[in-house]
């Protein structure tokens, strides 16, 4: 008996949850050893970058804006070409080299579901209803009607009910897995960065690395009012030599609501910073929209820049994507290039190097 993964949120949460992500990342990096700053971005992309199935290219921007004929389709082609070359694979083979974390978590989910579907508990639950043609897990006549109607001109015979059910389960599992990608790319990005920070020689010796820590548990911050929800920080680094604090917001992409969140989070952090000692506030992202990146670089809090550092997984990606825009253009990518050249918009490589040298 098969079990549709949609029937068990518990199985999906187990496969894509924090504990399994930690196990999978440990497996991945056990084959890698120490991570050099210059190769860190490669590991981020191998673990998390995915293929946009609607266009068959590496995902770098909103899918609806990347469809053939639109400007971001050409930019997606350029990025796909660049990242394939940078990772040393043919463009047609890029999909096999990336998205490691999602693929492994999906495989675990399939394994968990298979074991659950063949469990004695499931057999006992269905036993009183045997012989009464009860629907099996995965039965979806409407979905199969769509599939079979589309394939009917090429079918010599109708697949048996069991085969239809298995196909429906596989389709629904695929869609379910894709919905889980958003969760994986959120906390999974934080976990991946933390794993890299712990493996770059010199960083873990110099800093205490916190993942999704409560703000009041970090040095120099106290609890907020009792009627306020405690604040959580994506990542935090506390330098061991002097307790300097770096609060990191890790966002694979930067939506409009997240842009506003940077300022509100900073104000909340500053309000409970009881020692008055300055803290560093850093954004690490894989955003490709030039205007969003420029706003992150330029945003100010009173008389100083809001973000101490704006770090991109690899700024060469956006540079390649926007190569079609003239330097004389008023497009925000001109300002983005300026920030890249000045290192205001820095690379993950450069930021890690500075962490190593600053301790």
Backbone torsions as a table, in degrees:
resi	resn	phi	psi	omega
1	UNK	NA	137.2	177.0
2	UNK	-96.6	154.2	175.4
3	UNK	-121.0	125.9	176.2
4	UNK	-70.5	122.9	-179.6
5	UNK	-56.8	-24.3	178.0
6	UNK	-62.9	-24.8	-177.3
7	UNK	-75.9	-10.0	-176.7
8	UNK	-138.2	94.5	175.4
9	UNK	-61.6	-30.6	-179.3
10	UNK	-60.8	-41.7	179.3
11	UNK	-64.1	-43.3	-179.3
12	UNK	-65.0	-43.1	179.2
13	UNK	-63.5	-34.0	177.9
14	UNK	-66.5	-44.8	-176.9
15	UNK	-69.8	-38.3	-175.5
16	UNK	-101.8	3.3	-175.5
17	UNK	-78.8	176.6	-172.9
18	UNK	-60.0	-44.2	-176.7
19	UNK	-63.4	-44.6	-179.0
20	UNK	-71.4	-36.0	175.8
21	UNK	-59.3	-43.1	179.6
22	UNK	-61.9	-41.2	178.8
23	UNK	-64.5	-44.1	-178.8
24	UNK	-65.6	-41.8	178.4
25	UNK	-64.7	-38.0	176.5
26	UNK	-62.8	-40.3	177.1
27	UNK	-61.5	-46.6	-177.9
28	UNK	-61.3	-51.0	-174.5
29	UNK	-76.1	-15.3	175.4
30	UNK	-64.7	-24.8	178.0
31	UNK	-88.2	-7.5	-173.2
32	UNK	-105.6	-40.8	-174.6
33	UNK	79.3	-146.0	178.0
34	UNK	-62.4	149.6	179.5
35	UNK	-112.8	124.8	175.5
36	UNK	-82.5	145.6	178.2
37	UNK	-52.1	-36.8	-175.7
38	UNK	-70.4	-19.0	179.7
39	UNK	-109.0	0.2	-175.9
40	UNK	-58.8	-42.0	-178.1
41	UNK	-61.3	-34.4	179.1
42	UNK	-61.8	-42.0	179.7
43	UNK	-66.7	-38.3	176.8
44	UNK	-59.5	-46.2	-178.6
45	UNK	-70.6	-39.1	178.1
46	UNK	-63.3	-34.2	-178.3
47	UNK	-81.4	-38.0	-165.8
48	UNK	-122.4	-26.9	-179.6
49	UNK	-63.5	141.4	-176.7
50	UNK	-129.8	170.3	175.4
51	UNK	-95.6	130.3	172.7
52	UNK	-76.5	107.6	-173.0
53	UNK	-64.8	-20.3	-179.1
54	UNK	-74.8	-20.7	179.6
55	UNK	-126.4	-9.6	178.2
56	UNK	75.8	15.4	-176.3
57	UNK	-120.6	162.4	177.7
58	UNK	-56.7	133.9	-176.2
59	UNK	-77.6	121.3	177.3
60	UNK	-133.9	-7.0	-177.0
61	UNK	-155.5	172.5	-178.9
62	UNK	-55.1	130.8	-172.3
63	UNK	-58.6	-40.5	-176.5
64	UNK	-65.6	-24.8	179.7
65	UNK	-90.0	-4.5	-176.4
66	UNK	-104.9	10.7	-177.2
67	UNK	-72.0	150.8	-177.8
68	UNK	-49.6	134.6	-179.0
69	UNK	98.4	-20.2	179.3
70	UNK	-92.9	156.3	-176.4
71	UNK	-54.2	-37.4	-176.2
72	UNK	-76.9	-9.0	172.1
73	UNK	-70.7	-44.7	177.0
74	UNK	-62.2	-38.6	-179.8
75	UNK	-70.1	-36.0	176.2
76	UNK	-65.1	-39.6	175.6
77	UNK	-60.0	-44.6	-179.1
78	UNK	-64.2	-42.7	179.1
79	UNK	-66.0	-43.3	179.4
80	UNK	-58.5	-42.7	179.5
81	UNK	-64.1	-45.3	-178.2
82	UNK	-65.3	-49.1	-174.5
83	UNK	-68.6	-32.2	175.6
84	UNK	-61.6	-47.4	179.2
85	UNK	-64.0	-41.2	-178.5
86	UNK	-65.6	-31.1	178.3
87	UNK	-91.4	-2.2	174.2
88	UNK	76.1	32.4	178.4
89	UNK	-129.9	159.2	175.4
90	UNK	-69.6	147.9	178.6
91	UNK	-53.0	-33.8	-179.8
92	UNK	-72.4	-17.1	-176.5
93	UNK	-105.2	-0.4	-175.2
94	UNK	-57.2	-40.7	-177.5
95	UNK	-57.9	-26.7	179.8
96	UNK	-80.1	-15.2	-174.6
97	UNK	-100.4	-10.3	-174.7
98	UNK	-122.3	178.5	175.2
99	UNK	66.4	29.9	-174.0
100	UNK	-60.7	-45.3	-174.5
101	UNK	-65.6	-42.8	179.7
102	UNK	-66.0	-42.9	-179.6
103	UNK	-62.4	-42.4	-178.9
104	UNK	-69.9	-39.7	177.6
105	UNK	-65.2	-38.2	177.9
106	UNK	-64.5	-40.8	177.8
107	UNK	-63.2	-39.0	177.4
108	UNK	-64.2	-40.9	178.9
109	UNK	-60.7	-43.7	178.8
110	UNK	-61.5	-39.4	179.6
111	UNK	-66.3	-44.3	178.9
112	UNK	-61.7	-43.1	-177.4
113	UNK	-65.4	-39.4	179.9
114	UNK	-63.6	-44.0	179.7
115	UNK	-64.6	-40.3	179.9
116	UNK	-65.4	-37.7	-178.1
117	UNK	-67.8	-24.9	-179.9
118	UNK	-102.3	12.6	-176.5
119	UNK	-73.9	153.8	178.0
120	UNK	-63.9	-32.2	179.6
121	UNK	-60.9	-43.1	179.6
122	UNK	-64.7	-42.6	179.5
123	UNK	-62.0	-40.3	179.2
124	UNK	-65.9	-39.1	-179.2
125	UNK	-63.9	-34.9	-176.8
126	UNK	-89.9	-14.3	-173.0
127	UNK	-57.1	-42.0	-178.8
128	UNK	-63.9	-15.5	-174.7
129	UNK	-108.8	9.3	-179.5
130	UNK	-61.0	143.6	177.7
131	UNK	81.1	5.4	-177.8
132	UNK	-113.3	15.4	175.2
133	UNK	57.5	37.7	175.4
134	UNK	-65.6	145.0	177.3
135	UNK	-58.8	142.8	175.8
136	UNK	-88.9	152.7	172.7
137	UNK	-54.8	131.2	179.8
138	UNK	99.6	-11.9	177.3
139	UNK	-62.2	125.5	179.1
140	UNK	-149.1	79.9	-176.1
141	UNK	-57.2	-37.1	-178.4
142	UNK	-65.5	-45.0	178.3
143	UNK	-61.7	-45.6	-178.1
144	UNK	-66.8	-30.2	176.1
145	UNK	-63.7	-41.2	177.9
146	UNK	-62.8	-46.6	-177.8
147	UNK	-65.1	-49.1	-174.5
148	UNK	-70.6	-34.5	176.7
149	UNK	-63.8	-37.5	179.1
150	UNK	-69.9	-29.3	-176.9
151	UNK	-99.6	-5.1	-171.6
152	UNK	-53.1	-39.5	-179.5
153	UNK	-61.1	-20.0	-176.3
154	UNK	-108.1	0.2	-178.2
155	UNK	-94.7	130.3	176.1
156	UNK	-83.9	-24.0	178.8
157	UNK	-154.2	161.8	179.2
158	UNK	-79.4	128.2	178.4
159	UNK	-60.7	147.1	178.0
160	UNK	-63.7	160.5	-176.1
161	UNK	-57.4	-38.8	-179.8
162	UNK	-62.2	-43.4	179.5
163	UNK	-65.5	-38.9	178.2
164	UNK	-63.3	-41.6	-179.6
165	UNK	-64.4	-43.4	179.1
166	UNK	-62.4	-42.1	179.1
167	UNK	-64.1	-43.4	178.4
168	UNK	-60.8	-41.7	178.7
169	UNK	-61.8	-42.3	-178.4
170	UNK	-66.2	-39.2	178.0
171	UNK	-65.3	-47.4	-179.0
172	UNK	-66.3	-36.5	176.9
173	UNK	-63.3	-41.7	178.7
174	UNK	-59.9	-45.8	180.0
175	UNK	-66.1	-38.8	177.9
176	UNK	-62.8	-43.9	179.6
177	UNK	-60.5	-43.1	-178.6
178	UNK	-62.0	-36.8	176.9
179	UNK	-64.6	-30.4	179.2
180	UNK	-74.0	-16.0	-178.3
181	UNK	-58.7	-36.5	-179.3
182	UNK	-60.5	-42.1	177.9
183	UNK	-65.9	-41.3	-177.3
184	UNK	-66.3	-38.9	-177.2
185	UNK	-76.1	-13.1	176.2
186	UNK	-84.2	-80.7	179.8
187	UNK	-67.5	-28.3	178.0
188	UNK	-63.8	-34.0	175.8
189	UNK	-66.2	-43.3	177.5
190	UNK	-60.5	-46.5	-178.9
191	UNK	-63.6	-39.7	179.9
192	UNK	-65.0	-44.6	177.9
193	UNK	-62.1	-42.2	179.0
194	UNK	-62.7	-41.5	179.2
195	UNK	-62.5	-38.9	178.5
196	UNK	-68.6	-45.1	179.3
197	UNK	-57.4	-37.2	-179.0
198	UNK	-73.9	-16.6	-174.6
199	UNK	-109.9	-5.3	174.2
200	UNK	-80.2	119.0	-177.8
201	UNK	-53.5	129.3	177.2
202	UNK	101.9	-26.6	-175.7
203	UNK	-79.6	-50.1	-177.8
204	UNK	-67.0	-24.6	175.8
205	UNK	-72.3	-30.5	-173.8
206	UNK	-97.0	-22.1	-174.4
207	UNK	-129.9	145.9	165.3
208	UNK	-88.1	127.5	-173.3
209	UNK	-106.3	123.2	-178.9
210	UNK	-115.2	135.7	176.2
211	UNK	-115.4	124.1	-180.0
212	UNK	49.7	47.4	179.4
213	UNK	-81.2	149.0	171.0
214	UNK	-72.5	135.6	-174.2
215	UNK	-56.5	-40.8	-175.9
216	UNK	-70.7	-10.0	176.1
217	UNK	-89.4	-3.1	177.5
218	UNK	-93.2	148.6	-178.3
219	UNK	-57.2	136.0	173.3
220	UNK	87.3	-0.6	178.8
221	UNK	-118.3	139.1	177.4
222	UNK	-110.9	170.5	178.6
223	UNK	-66.7	147.3	173.3
224	UNK	-79.5	-174.7	177.7
225	UNK	-55.9	149.9	-174.7
226	UNK	-62.9	-24.0	-179.2
227	UNK	-87.6	3.2	178.8
228	UNK	-104.1	144.7	176.5
229	UNK	-69.1	131.7	179.0
230	UNK	-57.9	142.9	-177.5
231	UNK	-87.7	138.9	177.0
232	UNK	-116.3	142.0	-178.5
233	UNK	-111.1	134.2	-178.3
234	UNK	-53.6	-55.7	178.5
235	UNK	-143.2	151.1	175.6
236	UNK	-145.0	141.5	174.6
237	UNK	-117.7	130.5	175.4
238	UNK	-119.2	114.9	-178.0
239	UNK	-71.4	127.8	-172.6
240	UNK	-68.5	-29.2	-174.9
241	UNK	-72.0	-33.6	-175.8
242	UNK	-142.1	8.4	178.8
243	UNK	64.9	19.8	173.8
244	UNK	-60.7	136.5	-173.8
245	UNK	-110.8	133.6	174.0
246	UNK	-120.7	114.9	178.4
247	UNK	-97.1	125.5	-172.4
248	UNK	-115.8	125.4	169.6
249	UNK	-101.2	117.4	-176.2
250	UNK	-104.6	110.8	-177.1
251	UNK	-131.1	112.0	178.9
252	UNK	-55.7	-41.3	174.4
253	UNK	-133.8	162.4	-174.5
254	UNK	-122.0	98.7	175.8
255	UNK	-80.9	169.0	-178.0
256	UNK	-58.4	-41.2	-179.2
257	UNK	-66.7	-31.2	178.0
258	UNK	-71.5	-32.4	177.4
259	UNK	-60.1	-43.0	178.5
260	UNK	-68.6	-30.2	-178.2
261	UNK	-66.1	-30.5	-179.7
262	UNK	-57.2	-47.1	-178.5
263	UNK	-68.9	-44.7	-178.3
264	UNK	-64.9	-38.8	177.3
265	UNK	-64.2	-43.5	-179.5
266	UNK	-59.6	-44.0	-179.8
267	UNK	-63.8	-39.2	177.3
268	UNK	-64.6	-41.7	178.8
269	UNK	-63.1	-45.8	-177.4
270	UNK	-64.3	-34.2	-176.7
271	UNK	-66.6	-30.3	-178.6
272	UNK	-107.7	15.8	176.7
273	UNK	-85.4	84.5	-166.6
274	UNK	-72.1	-23.2	-177.9
275	UNK	-80.1	-16.5	-178.0
276	UNK	78.9	-6.2	179.2
277	UNK	-72.6	136.1	-177.7
278	UNK	-64.3	145.7	173.7
279	UNK	-121.1	155.9	178.6
280	UNK	-92.1	141.7	-176.9
281	UNK	-127.0	114.3	-168.4
282	UNK	-124.4	136.7	171.3
283	UNK	-105.1	127.8	170.8
284	UNK	-115.8	127.0	-171.7
285	UNK	-148.4	166.6	169.9
286	UNK	-122.6	26.4	179.5
287	UNK	-62.8	142.4	179.2
288	UNK	-113.2	-9.0	-180.0
289	UNK	-76.1	118.1	-174.3
290	UNK	-61.4	-42.3	-177.7
291	UNK	-62.5	-40.2	179.3
292	UNK	-67.1	-40.4	178.7
293	UNK	-65.5	-41.0	179.7
294	UNK	-65.2	-42.8	178.5
295	UNK	-61.9	-39.4	177.7
296	UNK	-62.5	-39.3	-179.5
297	UNK	-70.6	-34.2	-172.1
298	UNK	-94.9	-15.6	-174.4
299	UNK	-60.1	136.3	-176.9
300	UNK	-119.7	151.4	171.8
301	UNK	-120.0	103.5	-173.5
302	UNK	59.6	-115.8	-172.4
303	UNK	-101.5	10.5	-179.1
304	UNK	-136.5	165.0	178.3
305	UNK	-64.8	139.0	-179.2
306	UNK	-64.3	-49.7	-176.7
307	UNK	-98.6	123.5	178.5
308	UNK	-60.1	-43.9	178.0
309	UNK	-138.2	141.5	169.5
310	UNK	-115.0	115.5	-170.4
311	UNK	-116.3	126.2	175.8
312	UNK	-105.5	143.4	179.3
313	UNK	-50.6	-47.5	172.7
314	UNK	-157.7	103.6	-177.4
315	UNK	-62.1	-16.9	177.1
316	UNK	-62.6	-27.2	177.8
317	UNK	-61.2	-57.5	176.3
318	UNK	-60.4	-36.1	178.4
319	UNK	-60.3	-44.8	179.0
320	UNK	-65.6	-41.7	-178.3
321	UNK	-61.5	-36.3	-177.6
322	UNK	-96.5	16.4	-177.9
323	UNK	-62.4	-20.1	-178.7
324	UNK	-78.8	-8.2	-176.2
325	UNK	-92.5	129.3	-178.3
326	UNK	-68.0	143.5	175.6
327	UNK	-59.9	-21.9	179.7
328	UNK	-84.6	-4.9	-177.4
329	UNK	-70.3	157.8	174.4
330	UNK	-89.5	4.8	177.8
331	UNK	-60.6	142.6	-178.6
332	UNK	-62.3	-14.5	179.7
333	UNK	-65.5	-22.8	176.0
334	UNK	-65.2	-44.3	176.1
335	UNK	-66.9	-35.7	177.8
336	UNK	-61.2	-45.6	178.7
337	UNK	-60.3	-39.4	179.0
338	UNK	-62.5	-42.5	179.2
339	UNK	-66.7	-33.9	177.3
340	UNK	-67.4	-43.8	-179.0
341	UNK	-64.2	-36.8	-179.6
342	UNK	-82.8	-7.2	-177.1
343	UNK	69.2	13.7	169.0
344	UNK	-63.5	-40.2	168.7
345	UNK	-99.0	99.3	-170.9
346	UNK	-100.5	167.0	177.8
347	UNK	-88.6	158.8	174.1
348	UNK	-58.1	-40.7	177.0
349	UNK	-54.7	-52.6	-177.0
350	UNK	-63.9	-42.9	-179.0
351	UNK	-63.5	-43.8	178.3
352	UNK	-63.1	-40.0	177.6
353	UNK	-59.9	-41.5	-179.8
354	UNK	-67.6	-37.1	176.3
355	UNK	-61.2	-41.0	179.5
356	UNK	-64.5	-42.2	-174.4
357	UNK	-81.9	-22.7	-174.2
358	UNK	-82.5	-12.1	-173.2
359	UNK	-79.5	NA	NA
